[in-house]
Amino acid sequence: MSNFNVHDWNKKRYLNEVDGRMGPRQATMKLDQLTFNVVKSMFGKIPMFGLNFPNPDDSYRSVQSGNDLESWKEGIKDKYGNVTIKIDVEAASPWERIQILDDKFRDDKDSYIKAKGAALDSWRKSPGYFPGD
């Protein structure tokens, strides 16, 4: 009989240190195929503050439940259609674990980032701008 320790195994499983998570480590699917059960099966435990799902304005939506996911999906689908979603459980940054693989979405996000950078540069050049005030 082996010395299998169920307590150690559960601790490792909780910390995602056990090989063979509940689902694959990466997946690509259409937005309509994405469900909260799919998300849970890939990530296992959802973090306390949720998972970060991207918005076209360079912000992120925290998804903690099926209702959160459906609300986010509705906003994306209304503007971009049934886009392709990539999930990468092992991405180094939590901001890269969920991606939208759509040119229009990426163009909108890039445009927003550039406009935000231009606004910040403009503010820095204004005579009344003093960093740290």
Backbone as ProteinMPNN parsed JSONL, in Angstrom:
{"seq_chain_A": "MSNFNVHDWNKKRYLNEVDGRMGPRQATMKLDQLTFNVVKSMFGKIPMFGLNFPNPDDSYRSVQSGNDLESWKEGIKDKYGNVTIKIDVEAASPWERIQILDDKFRDDKDSYIKAKGAALDSWRKSPGYFPGD", "coords_chain_A": {"N_chain_A": [[0.847, -1.184, 0.0], [0.558, 2.245, -0.847], [1.932, 5.403, 0.318], [0.044, 7.486, -0.034], [-1.056, 10.729, 0.422], [-3.917, 12.232, 1.078], [-4.522, 14.771, 2.013], [-2.276, 16.362, 1.385], [-2.434, 16.104, -1.395], [-4.909, 17.361, -1.95], [-4.272, 19.951, -1.105], [-2.283, 20.665, -2.986], [-3.847, 20.455, -5.275], [-5.67, 22.514, -4.831], [-3.928, 24.671, -4.976], [-3.327, 24.555, -7.608], [-1.225, 22.832, -8.382], [-1.23, 20.258, -9.162], [-0.759, 17.836, -11.651], [-2.62, 17.608, -14.703], [-5.049, 19.295, -14.814], [-8.531, 20.195, -14.471], [-9.38, 20.766, -17.05], [-8.28, 21.543, -20.461], [-5.209, 23.418, -20.991], [-5.093, 25.516, -22.78], [-7.42, 26.996, -25.023], [-9.444, 27.625, -27.891], [-12.314, 29.221, -29.028], [-15.595, 30.024, -30.3], [-17.473, 32.921, -29.326], [-20.15, 32.346, -28.683], [-19.92, 29.726, -27.807], [-18.683, 29.879, -25.415], [-19.083, 29.334, -22.058], [-19.897, 29.675, -18.564], [-19.399, 27.301, -17.274], [-17.47, 26.169, -18.957], [-15.37, 27.975, -18.528], [-14.928, 27.568, -15.754], [-14.18, 24.869, -15.838], [-11.76, 25.002, -17.121], [-10.141, 26.732, -15.58], [-10.493, 25.809, -13.047], [-10.686, 26.653, -9.861], [-12.247, 29.759, -9.461], [-10.719, 32.889, -9.128], [-10.896, 35.008, -6.167], [-11.526, 37.686, -6.84], [-12.408, 37.391, -9.372], [-12.053, 36.652, -12.926], [-10.222, 38.315, -15.512], [-11.733, 39.777, -18.157], [-11.389, 41.082, -21.398], [-12.11, 44.445, -22.529], [-12.972, 46.683, -25.234], [-12.073, 49.236, -24.689], [-9.662, 49.228, -23.428], [-9.961, 48.461, -20.827], [-10.907, 46.094, -18.273], [-13.25, 43.505, -17.56], [-14.323, 42.159, -14.607], [-15.048, 38.878, -14.066], [-17.013, 36.839, -12.215], [-19.103, 35.149, -12.047], [-21.724, 33.262, -13.71], [-23.672, 35.085, -14.577], [-22.185, 37.484, -14.734], [-20.449, 36.788, -16.818], [-22.246, 36.373, -18.965], [-23.288, 38.952, -19.268], [-20.964, 40.384, -20.022], [-20.382, 39.024, -22.424], [-22.634, 39.697, -23.955], [-22.274, 42.47, -24.388], [-19.898, 42.449, -25.917], [-20.657, 40.867, -28.109], [-22.728, 42.396, -29.223], [-21.332, 44.505, -30.371], [-19.21, 43.368, -31.853], [-19.892, 40.879, -32.819], [-19.977, 37.261, -33.172], [-17.275, 36.588, -32.045], [-13.919, 35.136, -31.982], [-12.589, 33.564, -29.168], [-9.779, 33.264, -27.076], [-8.475, 31.248, -24.59], [-6.015, 31.078, -22.199], [-4.759, 29.398, -19.786], [-2.283, 29.318, -18.564], [-1.034, 31.746, -19.054], [1.307, 34.315, -18.394], [0.533, 36.778, -17.361], [-2.377, 37.905, -15.655], [-3.97, 39.47, -17.2], [-3.77, 38.558, -19.723], [-4.927, 36.118, -19.978], [-7.466, 35.728, -21.002], [-8.398, 36.352, -24.234], [-9.473, 38.268, -27.072], [-9.708, 37.332, -30.316], [-9.931, 39.104, -32.714], [-9.837, 41.262, -35.421], [-11.11, 43.822, -35.656], [-11.854, 44.357, -32.988], [-9.285, 44.403, -31.782], [-8.156, 46.54, -33.227], [-9.825, 48.645, -32.375], [-9.175, 48.666, -29.648], [-6.407, 49.251, -29.759], [-6.563, 51.815, -30.933], [-7.874, 53.219, -28.914], [-5.943, 53.067, -26.87], [-3.824, 54.513, -28.038], [-5.05, 57.036, -28.282], [-5.48, 57.635, -25.604], [-2.828, 57.78, -24.709], [-1.973, 60.001, -26.225], [-3.571, 61.998, -25.112], [-2.569, 62.064, -22.488], [0.084, 62.891, -23.013], [-0.447, 65.428, -24.016], [-1.557, 66.674, -21.741], [0.678, 66.64, -20.075], [2.288, 68.49, -21.343], [1.025, 70.843, -20.919], [0.939, 74.122, -19.389], [0.108, 74.195, -16.695], [0.601, 71.727, -15.613], [1.865, 69.711, -13.137], [3.652, 67.101, -12.077], [2.747, 64.838, -9.518], [1.258, 66.549, -7.972]], "CA_chain_A": [[0.0, 0.0, 0.0], [1.388, 3.452, -0.955], [1.745, 6.438, 1.339], [-0.678, 8.589, -0.646], [-1.607, 11.624, 1.435], [-5.019, 12.961, 0.463], [-4.465, 16.18, 2.442], [-1.268, 17.01, 0.533], [-2.949, 16.144, -2.757], [-5.933, 18.411, -2.011], [-3.593, 21.249, -1.015], [-1.677, 20.904, -4.299], [-4.941, 20.673, -6.229], [-6.172, 23.856, -4.545], [-2.914, 25.615, -5.44], [-3.099, 24.246, -9.02], [0.076, 22.208, -8.548], [-1.428, 18.87, -9.546], [-0.824, 17.653, -13.101], [-3.931, 17.199, -15.199], [-6.157, 20.12, -14.321], [-9.834, 19.708, -14.888], [-9.563, 20.951, -18.485], [-7.048, 21.87, -21.173], [-4.531, 24.643, -20.559], [-5.425, 26.532, -23.769], [-8.548, 26.654, -25.894], [-9.968, 28.671, -28.755], [-13.708, 28.92, -29.323], [-16.447, 31.161, -30.62], [-18.089, 33.537, -28.148], [-21.382, 31.609, -28.344], [-19.568, 28.458, -27.161], [-18.102, 30.169, -24.101], [-20.019, 29.304, -20.932], [-19.213, 29.735, -17.276], [-18.913, 25.939, -17.002], [-16.215, 26.02, -19.696], [-14.368, 28.761, -17.801], [-14.611, 26.858, -14.512], [-13.478, 23.613, -16.105], [-10.381, 25.3, -17.521], [-9.383, 27.379, -14.514], [-10.71, 25.174, -11.748], [-11.236, 27.621, -8.915], [-12.265, 31.146, -9.927], [-10.128, 33.745, -8.089], [-11.847, 35.774, -5.36], [-11.956, 38.897, -7.532], [-12.829, 37.023, -10.712], [-11.117, 36.597, -14.044], [-10.231, 39.562, -16.275], [-12.169, 39.661, -19.543], [-11.036, 42.363, -22.014], [-13.043, 45.365, -23.165], [-12.282, 47.408, -26.297], [-11.555, 50.529, -24.221], [-8.45, 48.92, -22.67], [-10.289, 48.094, -19.45], [-11.244, 44.682, -18.133], [-14.438, 43.193, -16.784], [-14.115, 41.067, -13.669], [-16.109, 37.883, -14.195], [-17.026, 35.947, -11.06], [-20.284, 34.282, -12.092], [-22.336, 33.095, -15.023], [-24.34, 36.335, -14.949], [-21.133, 38.412, -15.159], [-19.966, 36.352, -18.128], [-23.277, 36.626, -19.974], [-23.343, 40.403, -19.46], [-19.784, 40.747, -20.816], [-20.562, 38.451, -23.758], [-23.661, 40.473, -24.653], [-21.667, 43.719, -24.84], [-18.935, 42.145, -26.981], [-21.378, 40.357, -29.278], [-23.471, 43.498, -29.833], [-20.439, 45.368, -31.147], [-18.239, 42.649, -32.683], [-20.416, 39.607, -33.326], [-19.586, 35.998, -32.545], [-15.818, 36.595, -32.205], [-13.158, 34.007, -31.467], [-12.01, 33.79, -27.846], [-8.681, 32.377, -26.702], [-8.234, 31.124, -23.155], [-4.689, 30.521, -21.908], [-4.705, 29.265, -18.334], [-0.913, 29.489, -18.087], [-0.462, 33.041, -19.43], [2.051, 34.906, -17.277], [-0.224, 37.902, -16.803], [-3.818, 37.649, -15.589], [-4.623, 40.292, -18.232], [-3.612, 37.874, -21.01], [-5.513, 34.772, -19.912], [-8.625, 35.733, -21.889], [-8.132, 37.262, -25.341], [-10.399, 38.274, -28.198], [-8.94, 37.243, -31.55], [-10.74, 39.762, -33.736], [-9.106, 42.442, -35.889], [-11.822, 45.059, -35.324], [-11.702, 44.551, -31.546], [-7.904, 44.8, -31.521], [-7.976, 47.894, -33.77], [-10.505, 49.58, -31.458], [-8.386, 48.731, -28.418], [-5.181, 49.992, -30.079], [-6.934, 53.224, -31.134], [-8.158, 53.784, -27.596], [-4.664, 53.201, -26.159], [-3.098, 55.63, -28.652], [-5.735, 58.276, -27.917], [-5.209, 57.857, -24.182], [-1.436, 58.227, -24.632], [-1.901, 61.363, -26.765], [-4.169, 62.898, -24.115], [-1.611, 62.204, -21.388], [1.184, 63.73, -23.502], [-0.963, 66.798, -24.101], [-1.663, 67.203, -20.375], [2.034, 66.865, -19.559], [2.851, 69.669, -21.997], [0.284, 72.054, -20.527], [1.691, 74.907, -18.413], [-0.322, 73.969, -15.323], [0.827, 70.337, -15.221], [2.966, 69.45, -12.209], [3.503, 65.717, -11.592], [2.771, 64.625, -8.083], [0.356, 67.462, -7.262]], "C_chain_A": [[0.892, 1.248, 0.0], [1.059, 4.427, 0.182], [1.091, 7.671, 0.739], [-1.33, 9.427, 0.449], [-2.671, 12.506, 0.78], [-4.995, 14.445, 0.838], [-3.443, 16.954, 1.61], [-1.774, 17.153, -0.895], [-3.991, 17.249, -2.903], [-5.317, 19.802, -1.931], [-2.975, 21.605, -2.362], [-2.751, 21.182, -5.353], [-5.497, 22.083, -6.056], [-5.214, 24.915, -5.079], [-2.551, 25.4, -6.911], [-1.714, 23.671, -9.279], [-0.035, 20.743, -8.953], [-1.491, 18.803, -11.069], [-2.228, 17.224, -13.489], [-5.046, 18.0, -14.582], [-7.465, 19.585, -14.875], [-10.033, 19.811, -16.397], [-8.243, 21.251, -19.15], [-6.472, 23.199, -20.699], [-4.771, 25.805, -21.515], [-6.604, 26.051, -24.599], [-8.933, 27.882, -26.704], [-11.377, 28.263, -29.13], [-14.438, 30.188, -29.721], [-17.121, 31.653, -29.336], [-19.341, 32.784, -27.714], [-21.102, 30.298, -27.606], [-19.055, 28.661, -25.728], [-19.196, 30.211, -23.035], [-19.218, 29.387, -19.635], [-18.697, 28.351, -16.88], [-17.609, 25.671, -17.737], [-15.097, 26.739, -18.951], [-13.954, 28.041, -16.527], [-13.842, 25.579, -14.771], [-12.029, 23.861, -16.494], [-9.553, 25.841, -16.364], [-9.509, 26.67, -13.174], [-11.402, 26.172, -10.832], [-11.147, 29.03, -9.5], [-11.678, 32.012, -8.808], [-11.19, 34.599, -7.39], [-12.388, 36.996, -6.106], [-12.292, 38.631, -8.994], [-11.687, 36.942, -11.704], [-11.287, 37.868, -14.872], [-10.578, 39.308, -17.734], [-12.02, 41.023, -20.208], [-12.22, 43.125, -22.591], [-12.287, 46.15, -24.233], [-11.704, 48.754, -25.868], [-10.33, 50.367, -23.322], [-8.714, 48.715, -21.183], [-10.609, 46.601, -19.441], [-12.475, 44.536, -17.277], [-14.112, 42.004, -15.895], [-15.318, 40.129, -13.743], [-15.971, 36.88, -13.051], [-18.164, 34.94, -11.116], [-20.775, 34.148, -13.533], [-23.03, 34.358, -15.495], [-23.332, 37.382, -15.421], [-20.669, 38.073, -16.571], [-20.989, 36.674, -19.215], [-23.412, 38.118, -20.268], [-22.173, 40.88, -20.322], [-19.948, 40.27, -22.254], [-21.555, 39.273, -24.581], [-23.08, 41.778, -25.211], [-20.692, 43.511, -25.989], [-19.671, 41.727, -28.252], [-22.149, 41.459, -29.986], [-22.583, 44.327, -30.758], [-19.576, 44.615, -32.157], [-18.743, 41.326, -33.244], [-19.87, 38.416, -32.555], [-18.077, 35.784, -32.743], [-15.191, 35.317, -31.647], [-12.47, 34.414, -30.171], [-10.88, 32.792, -27.64], [-8.529, 32.417, -25.193], [-6.882, 30.449, -22.98], [-4.504, 30.53, -20.396], [-3.319, 29.592, -17.787], [-0.279, 30.825, -18.479], [0.162, 33.694, -18.199], [1.258, 36.011, -16.595], [-1.707, 37.554, -16.745], [-4.593, 38.429, -16.649], [-4.569, 39.618, -19.596], [-4.276, 36.501, -21.033], [-6.748, 34.633, -20.8], [-8.337, 36.769, -22.972], [-9.236, 37.15, -26.384], [-9.561, 38.341, -29.462], [-9.773, 37.797, -32.707], [-10.04, 41.056, -34.128], [-9.8, 43.745, -35.503], [-11.699, 45.367, -33.824], [-10.295, 45.054, -31.224], [-7.616, 46.204, -32.047], [-8.616, 48.933, -32.857], [-9.696, 49.76, -30.182], [-7.096, 49.523, -28.647], [-5.465, 51.477, -30.257], [-7.19, 53.909, -29.797], [-6.856, 54.018, -26.819], [-3.868, 54.385, -26.71], [-3.729, 56.968, -28.276], [-5.487, 58.624, -26.45], [-3.78, 58.375, -23.994], [-1.281, 59.653, -25.134], [-2.482, 62.362, -25.771], [-3.218, 63.117, -22.949], [-0.431, 63.082, -21.797], [0.762, 65.191, -23.564], [-1.056, 67.433, -22.718], [-0.284, 67.525, -19.809], [2.663, 68.13, -20.121], [2.154, 70.959, -21.585], [1.03, 72.78, -19.408], [1.308, 74.637, -16.96], [-0.07, 72.576, -14.814], [2.055, 70.223, -14.325], [2.779, 68.035, -11.676], [3.596, 65.652, -10.07], [1.877, 65.577, -7.287], [-0.996, 66.853, -7.071]], "O_chain_A": [[1.866, 1.313, 0.75], [0.062, 4.288, 0.891], [1.543, 8.789, 0.982], [-2.059, 8.908, 1.294], [-2.348, 13.417, 0.018], [-5.412, 15.286, 0.042], [-3.713, 18.075, 1.179], [-1.575, 18.187, -1.533], [-3.961, 17.998, -3.879], [-5.775, 20.727, -2.602], [-3.127, 22.733, -2.831], [-2.577, 22.043, -6.215], [-5.763, 22.769, -7.043], [-5.653, 25.949, -5.582], [-1.589, 25.986, -7.409], [-1.092, 23.991, -10.292], [0.982, 20.061, -9.072], [-2.18, 19.6, -11.706], [-2.933, 16.57, -12.72], [-5.903, 17.446, -13.895], [-7.484, 18.633, -15.655], [-10.784, 19.021, -16.97], [-7.196, 21.222, -18.502], [-7.168, 24.003, -20.079], [-4.665, 26.963, -21.112], [-6.764, 24.856, -24.844], [-8.769, 29.02, -26.262], [-11.624, 27.116, -29.504], [-13.946, 31.294, -29.5], [-17.311, 30.891, -28.388], [-19.574, 32.601, -26.519], [-21.953, 29.813, -26.861], [-19.005, 27.718, -24.938], [-20.118, 31.023, -23.108], [-18.003, 29.189, -19.63], [-17.665, 28.244, -16.218], [-16.725, 25.009, -17.193], [-14.012, 26.188, -18.762], [-12.762, 27.914, -16.245], [-12.942, 25.234, -14.005], [-11.163, 23.027, -16.229], [-8.397, 25.455, -16.187], [-8.713, 26.909, -12.267], [-12.576, 26.491, -11.022], [-10.09, 29.442, -9.978], [-12.094, 31.887, -7.656], [-12.248, 34.876, -7.955], [-13.576, 37.304, -6.013], [-12.445, 39.573, -9.771], [-10.521, 37.136, -11.363], [-12.379, 38.433, -14.924], [-9.801, 38.693, -18.464], [-12.472, 42.026, -19.655], [-13.19, 42.54, -23.073], [-11.065, 46.271, -24.145], [-10.923, 49.352, -26.608], [-10.001, 51.265, -22.547], [-7.792, 48.788, -20.371], [-10.581, 45.94, -20.478], [-12.721, 45.34, -16.377], [-13.673, 40.961, -16.38], [-16.456, 40.537, -13.512], [-14.969, 36.176, -12.929], [-18.197, 33.989, -10.334], [-20.299, 34.83, -14.44], [-22.988, 34.68, -16.683], [-23.586, 38.091, -16.395], [-20.514, 38.957, -17.413], [-20.629, 37.193, -20.271], [-23.629, 38.499, -21.419], [-22.358, 41.679, -21.24], [-19.685, 41.019, -23.194], [-21.334, 39.513, -25.768], [-23.351, 42.149, -26.352], [-20.66, 44.304, -26.929], [-19.339, 42.185, -29.345], [-22.223, 41.468, -31.215], [-23.032, 44.794, -31.804], [-19.243, 45.162, -33.209], [-18.068, 40.717, -34.074], [-19.371, 38.549, -31.438], [-17.659, 34.913, -33.506], [-15.833, 34.535, -30.946], [-11.848, 35.473, -30.09], [-11.006, 31.618, -27.986], [-8.463, 33.49, -24.592], [-6.632, 29.383, -23.541], [-4.137, 31.548, -19.808], [-3.196, 30.089, -16.667], [0.916, 31.016, -18.251], [-0.391, 33.629, -17.101], [1.315, 36.153, -15.373], [-2.239, 36.967, -17.687], [-5.736, 38.093, -16.96], [-5.245, 40.053, -20.528], [-4.183, 35.795, -22.037], [-7.041, 33.544, -21.292], [-8.062, 37.929, -22.667], [-9.849, 36.097, -26.559], [-8.797, 39.285, -29.663], [-10.252, 37.051, -33.562], [-9.689, 41.859, -33.264], [-9.135, 44.684, -35.063], [-11.467, 46.515, -33.444], [-10.135, 46.021, -30.479], [-6.913, 46.978, -31.396], [-8.024, 49.979, -32.591], [-9.548, 50.878, -29.689], [-6.731, 50.367, -27.828], [-4.696, 52.314, -29.786], [-6.769, 55.046, -29.581], [-6.694, 55.058, -26.182], [-3.304, 55.167, -25.946], [-3.017, 57.929, -27.982], [-5.306, 59.793, -26.109], [-3.55, 59.3, -23.215], [-0.542, 60.439, -24.542], [-1.943, 63.457, -25.606], [-3.076, 64.242, -22.471], [0.009, 63.927, -21.018], [1.53, 66.084, -23.204], [-0.681, 68.591, -22.537], [-0.095, 68.547, -19.149], [3.476, 68.772, -19.455], [2.645, 72.05, -21.875], [1.676, 72.144, -18.575], [2.134, 74.841, -16.07], [-0.476, 72.247, -13.699], [3.157, 70.601, -14.722], [1.852, 67.785, -10.906], [4.413, 66.324, -9.442], [1.749, 65.436, -6.071], [-1.881, 67.483, -6.491]]}, "name": "protein", "num_of_chains": 1, "seq": "MSNFNVHDWNKKRYLNEVDGRMGPRQATMKLDQLTFNVVKSMFGKIPMFGLNFPNPDDSYRSVQSGNDLESWKEGIKDKYGNVTIKIDVEAASPWERIQILDDKFRDDKDSYIKAKGAALDSWRKSPGYFPGD"}
